[in-house]
């Protein structure tokens, strides 16, 4: 039935069609038919979902198209990159790569959690082999490091030190959101150079070093962008959907969009990399906190493996009460969040939009994200966006439960993230101007049928 639908769809375009494997197809069409596909928003993606012959999971397609190349070989290379991008972003979508320009279509389905851990085990073994022949690991997350980024970095640090390798976490600016957790690593039980600035990391980086990037796969978002230019061996561990500017020169890339957090992925890697790796209680706390924060107390993007990772960390000493106490809010933060919720505007009946006043707040972006989370509890709200101005940039926090793909929404504004949790950073705009852009994107997506 799937074969018939696909063949019938491309027959009208006089396509050359070849089935390579049971689930892989290769097709060639004239450029004039590409516009038909773009105008139809690749409706074949929705058509195959109607195939139901007792299968429990809905059928989804991923399509990669290469255009604008100087030769057939270059167009094929573009198509291969496009299909890799479509699969790396969770599937159920079409990606068209025209030179440097990349366009995305579809992506409305949630990523399906894989119950098998074969991939996690294979990646863990590959990671172990990669670092066995190196002397040093430098670990970094994204700018404005959050608790998921910190917890994942700490987990990789523990792996490295257990294997007898020198390891450092790159951390330049520390925000108040992670300071309570970070201070627990300055108690004398850990080396003073566990956390180092970017400048120090650049001095240490050599051919015997591995640069491990956690909780982001975008070069523009990392804590130390210059390290990516110098490093010879790069490893990426992330749970966000890949975008156009993802890190390309990684020797090992483990990006799983269905994972709840980077900490969940690292918790699995720890279990498979070696029996000798023993996580201490404070490290388990940091990783458990990363899962709690990224899942909004196990409410978002949570699967069976999320709870299994949490159980593993709990067995290693993670304390639920201790973690909760670390993340209690200041009264000013609580008031600012309440004010943002109070001033929310309902746009187009289903979108809650608001601003978070950053005055007097240590971490206004975190407060904005929390307000966006809480606005989802309002009946009828399909998605929420909260804008916060911090350090001359407007930070947008977008949240959804299941009906709207906020990752696609934020990508149109230069950001990204997950289907249900995403964000963007806009420079040179006021909060009002940024929110006008959000409204334009919502209107555009409603017009094109990208939001049901």
C-alpha positions, 0 to 999 in steps of 0.5 A: 500500500505504501509502495502504491501511494508513493509510486502513484504520487511521483508518476504524475511527475514523470519521475524515475523511481527506484526502490533501493531497500524495503524502506528506501527509495531513490527518485529523480524529477525535472526541476519544473515539478519541484514547485508542485511539491513545494506548493503542495507542502509535500502532502504525500507525508500526510497521505502515507499516514492513512495506511492502517492495516493493523499497525500500531504506529503510524507510517511516516516518510522522510524525504531529502531533495537536492537542487541547484547543484552544478552537476548530478553528483552535487545534486545527489550530495545535497539530497543525501545531506537533506535526508540526513537532516530530515532523519536527524530532526526526527523524521516525518518531514521533507528537507530541500537543500538548494545550495546553502539554502535549506527549507523544511516541510512537515515534521508534525509528528512526535519523535517515537521513543526507541525502546531498544538501547542498541544505539546507546551501547554502540555510541558508548563503545565508540566514545570509549575507543575514541578517548582511550587513545587521548590524554585530555577531554574538554567538555562544553555546553551551550552559552548561558549554561543551564542545569541540563548542560551542567549535569551532562558535562559532569557525567562526561567528566566522571567518565573521563576521570574514571578512565584516567584522563585529564578533564575540564569543563569549559564554563565562562559566565555562570548564571544564578540558575545553576550557581547553587548546584555549581557551588557543590563542586567547590567543596574541596572534593573536586579539583580546582580546575574542574571548571575553566574559562575558554581562554584556558581551554584554548591553551590546553587544546592539542592533538591529544585532546577530545572536545565534547559538546553536550546539549547543543549541536549548533556552532553558534550556541556553544560556550567556546566557539573558537574551540570548534575551529581548533579541535581535531577530535570533536564529539557531540551529544545532544537531544535537540533537533538538528538545524542548518548550522549543526556541527559538521566535523564531529568524529562522533555524533550522538543526537537523539531527538526523542530523548528528554534531555542531555542528562538522560543520554549521558546516564545511558552512556555511563551505564554502557561505557564501563562497569568501573564508572561510579557516579557520586551523589552530587553528580547524580543530583546534577544529572537528575536535576537536568532531567527534572528541569528539561522535562518540567517535572517529567511532564514534557518529552518523557518516555520509558527510558527517561524514568529508567535513567532517573531510576539509575541516578536515584540508585547512585545517590540522587536525592529528590528533596535535595534537588527540589530545595536547590531550585526554589525560586526567589520571591522577585522571580516568582512575582515576575513570573506571575506578572508575565502570566497575568499580562498574557494575551491570547492571540488567534484563540489558541496562542498565549503571548506575554513579556517577562520584565527582567528588572532586578532578576538574576536569570530573567530568561529562566523565569520567562521559560517558566512562565511559558510552561505555566501558560500551557495550563490554561484551557484552550492554549495550544502554544505559549511564547514569552519574550524577555530582554537580557543583555541587549537581546530578546530571548523567546521561550516557546512551549507547546503540549502536542498540537503545535510544533514550536520548534518549526515556529522558532526556526523561522526566527533563527532559533530551534529546539524541540517540537514542544520546547523551543526558543530563539534569540533576536538582536537589534529588536525591542520586545514588542517588535520581536512579538510582532514577528512571532505573530507574523510567523503564527499567521503564516503557519496558520495560512499554510496549514502548518498548524492544525 
